[in-house]
């Protein structure tokens, strides 16, 4: 046998040995993950049933914001009307 064939043979043997030991561990790990996911899903479901739904915000929370936005919009429109009026007055006085 050549050196390369010996190395390949040793590598193949090591791979089969590692696979023989790792396959059961992979199966056990996979099963533990599945059980963990099922337990977590059950706990989340039970916890969700234990508490009634309450919304974090309500429509009444936005009345102050609505008032502020309306006031700001009114102020902007008023300033625009004043500027437009001043421009019309200046253009009328130049003629």
Secondary structure, DSSP 8 states (H G I E B T S, - for coil): --HHHHHHHHHHHHHHHHHHHHHHHHHHHHHHHHHHHHHHHHHHHHHHHHS----S--GGGGHHHHHHHHHHHHHHHHHHHHHHHHHHHHHHHH-
